[in-house]
């Protein structure tokens, strides 16, 4: 099976200048777990990715201590009001500020195993798909589930 046979297209994209609020709205309205950030001039060239994970509070170590503390959008959350401040900040912060780069991609003509290997080795849940360096789709864990339940191709023995 080739990547193109399993990928989802089109991909939900946004420019690097999109706010995190805009990215979140896109993800919610399109019911997807990520937005691929594309070059502002060349809307088919992936330059980053923002995923649901980027909106999660993480338990990060405080530098030079043994303590861990919640962190959101790269800043420590010290109290409930500070978390509200983080969400207010996110309404104006750009996708470019938190996007993951470089974007790991797979060519549409590769075997699906190439996408799976990228996902496993790099601990990512989705991989944008390219054709000649141009964004054409995305392979996600959900797409892999669809492959599992798809009817196998039938060959005729006539």
C-alpha positions as CSV (number, residue, x, y, z in Angstrom):
1,X,0.0,0.0,0.0
2,X,1.3,3.4,-0.9
3,X,1.0,6.6,1.2
4,X,-1.3,8.2,-1.3
5,X,-3.8,5.3,-0.8
6,X,-4.1,6.0,2.9
7,X,-3.7,9.8,3.2
8,X,-6.4,12.3,3.9
9,X,-6.7,15.3,1.5
10,X,-7.0,18.2,1.5
11,X,-5.0,19.2,4.5
12,X,-6.1,21.9,6.9
13,X,-3.6,24.7,6.6
14,X,-2.9,28.1,8.0
15,X,-0.3,30.8,7.5
16,X,2.4,31.4,10.1
17,X,0.7,34.7,11.1
18,X,-2.5,32.9,12.2
19,X,-3.2,33.3,15.9
20,X,-3.4,30.3,18.1
21,X,-7.1,31.1,18.5
22,X,-7.5,30.9,14.8
23,X,-5.6,27.6,14.6
24,X,-7.8,26.2,17.4
25,X,-11.0,27.3,15.7
26,X,-9.8,25.6,12.5
27,X,-9.0,22.4,14.3
28,X,-12.4,22.4,16.0
29,X,-14.5,23.3,12.9
30,X,-12.6,20.8,10.7
31,X,-12.5,18.1,13.4
32,X,-8.8,17.5,13.0
33,X,-5.9,17.2,15.4
34,X,-3.5,19.6,13.6
35,X,-3.0,22.5,11.3
36,X,-0.1,22.4,8.9
37,X,1.5,25.8,8.7
38,X,2.4,26.8,5.2
39,X,4.6,29.5,3.7
40,X,2.7,32.8,3.4
41,X,3.9,33.1,-0.2
42,X,3.8,29.5,-1.2
43,X,0.7,27.9,0.3
44,X,1.8,24.4,-0.8
45,X,5.1,24.4,1.1
46,X,4.8,23.1,4.7
47,X,7.0,25.0,7.1
48,X,5.6,23.9,10.5
49,X,2.8,22.1,12.3
50,X,0.6,22.9,15.2
51,X,-1.1,20.0,16.9
52,X,-3.6,19.4,19.8
53,X,-0.6,18.6,21.9
54,X,0.7,22.2,21.6
55,X,-2.4,23.3,23.5
56,X,-1.9,20.9,26.4
57,X,-0.5,21.8,29.8
58,X,2.7,19.9,30.3
59,X,4.5,19.0,33.5
60,X,8.0,20.5,32.9
61,X,11.0,20.7,35.2
62,X,11.9,24.0,36.7
63,X,15.5,24.8,35.7
64,X,18.2,24.0,38.3
65,X,15.7,22.2,40.6
66,X,14.2,18.8,41.1
67,X,10.6,20.3,40.9
68,X,8.2,20.0,38.0
69,X,5.5,22.6,37.3
70,X,2.7,23.0,34.7
71,X,3.7,24.8,31.6
72,X,1.4,26.1,28.7
73,X,2.6,27.7,25.5
74,X,6.2,27.7,26.8
75,X,5.4,29.6,30.1
76,X,4.9,28.3,33.6
77,X,1.4,28.4,35.0
78,X,1.7,29.5,38.6
79,X,-2.0,29.8,39.4
80,X,-5.5,29.7,37.9
81,X,-5.4,33.5,37.0
82,X,-2.1,33.0,35.3
83,X,-3.6,30.2,33.2
84,X,-6.3,32.6,32.2
85,X,-3.5,35.0,31.2
86,X,-1.9,32.3,29.1
87,X,-5.2,31.8,27.2
88,X,-5.5,35.5,26.7
89,X,-2.0,35.6,25.3
90,X,-2.8,32.7,23.0
91,X,-5.5,34.7,21.3
92,X,-2.8,37.0,19.9
93,X,0.2,34.7,19.8
94,X,1.0,33.4,16.3
95,X,1.2,29.8,15.1
96,X,4.8,30.5,14.1
97,X,5.7,31.0,17.8
98,X,4.8,27.5,18.8
99,X,4.8,25.4,15.6
100,X,7.0,22.4,15.4
101,X,9.8,22.6,12.9
102,X,11.2,21.2,10.7
103,X,8.2,19.4,9.4
104,X,8.6,15.7,8.9
105,X,7.1,14.7,5.6
106,X,6.7,11.6,3.4
107,X,6.4,11.4,-0.4
108,X,3.0,10.2,-1.6
109,X,4.7,7.5,-3.7
110,X,6.5,5.9,-0.7
111,X,5.2,2.6,0.8
112,X,2.9,3.3,3.8
113,X,5.5,1.7,6.0
114,X,7.7,4.9,5.4
115,X,5.0,7.1,7.0
116,X,4.6,4.6,9.9
117,X,8.3,4.5,10.5
118,X,8.5,8.3,10.6
119,X,5.6,8.3,13.1
120,X,7.2,5.6,15.4
121,X,10.8,6.8,15.3
122,X,9.9,10.5,15.9
123,X,6.9,9.9,18.2
124,X,4.5,11.9,16.1
125,X,0.9,11.1,15.4
126,X,0.7,12.6,11.9
127,X,2.9,13.1,8.9
128,X,2.2,15.6,6.0
129,X,2.4,14.1,2.6
130,X,4.2,15.8,-0.3
131,X,4.5,15.4,-4.1
132,X,7.6,17.1,-5.5
133,X,7.9,19.0,-2.2
134,X,4.3,20.3,-2.4
135,X,1.8,19.5,0.3
136,X,-0.9,17.1,-1.0
137,X,-2.2,15.3,2.1
138,X,-1.6,14.0,5.5
139,X,-1.3,10.5,7.1
140,X,-2.6,10.3,10.7
141,X,-3.2,7.5,13.2
142,X,-6.9,7.7,12.2
143,X,-5.9,6.9,8.6
144,X,-4.0,3.9,9.8
145,X,-7.1,2.7,11.6
146,X,-9.1,3.1,8.4
147,X,-6.5,0.9,6.6
148,X,-7.1,-1.8,9.2
149,X,-10.8,-2.1,8.6
150,X,-10.8,-1.5,4.8
151,X,-11.9,-4.3,2.6
152,X,-8.8,-6.0,1.1
153,X,-8.5,-5.7,-2.7
154,X,-10.1,-8.6,-4.4
155,X,-8.4,-10.3,-7.4
156,X,-10.5,-12.3,-9.9
157,X,-9.4,-15.8,-10.6
158,X,-11.5,-16.2,-13.8
